[in-house]
Amino acid sequence: MSQQELAHIGFDAVLYVERGVASVREVLGSLKSNGSLDEVRSHLTSFDERQKAVAKDHYDALEARYRN
């Protein structure tokens, strides 16, 4: 099936989840085997990219706004 057909029946998210699970297994497997992330470092996002992806600035602003 094409990507469009799969998306139409709801498989777009499943495919992303499957790849995400495979990535987690690869990274954690390397960490377990080698005791570090050196071998998979090129597969990891940077700290700044991660912060942007999870909208950290937005949530920091909300926290500051509603803190007291």
N, C-alpha and C positions, 0 to 999 in steps of 0.2 A: 504494500500500500504506500501511497505517496505521503509526504509530510502533511499535506493539506487534508487528505482523507483521515489520517490518524488524528490530527488536531480536531477535525469535525466530530469525531466520536470520543474525544476526551483523552487521547493518549499523549498529547504534547507534554503535560505535566509528568506523566509516568516516565517518559523517556528521559526527561531531565533528572528526575529522582533516581532512576537507574544509573545514570552517569555519575550523579553525585555520590551514590553509595559506592560505586566502583572506585571513585577518587578517594573517598575516605578510607576504604580498605587498602588501597595502594599506599597512602601516606602513613596510616597507622601500622601497616605491615612493615614498612621500611623503618619506622621508629622502633618497633619491637625487635626487628632483626639486627639493626645497626646501632640502636641507642641514640640516634640523632636523625635529623631531617635533611642532612647534607645531600643525600642521593636524590631527593625529590624536591629540593628547594626551588628548582625552576618551575615546578607545578603549583607552587603556592603563590597566593596573592600577597602583595605587600601590606603592611599594617595600615598605611594610608588608604589603599584601595579598599581594604576591608571596612574601615571606618566609614568611607563614603558609601559603600554598598549597603550598609545597615543604617544609613542616615543618622549617624552618631551625633552630628551637629544639631540636627533637628531635636533629637531626644534630650540632648544636653540643655538646649534652650527651653524645652518644656519643663525639665526638672528645675531649672533656675526660676522659671515663671511661677511654678506651683509649690516651690519649696516651703514657703511660710504661709 
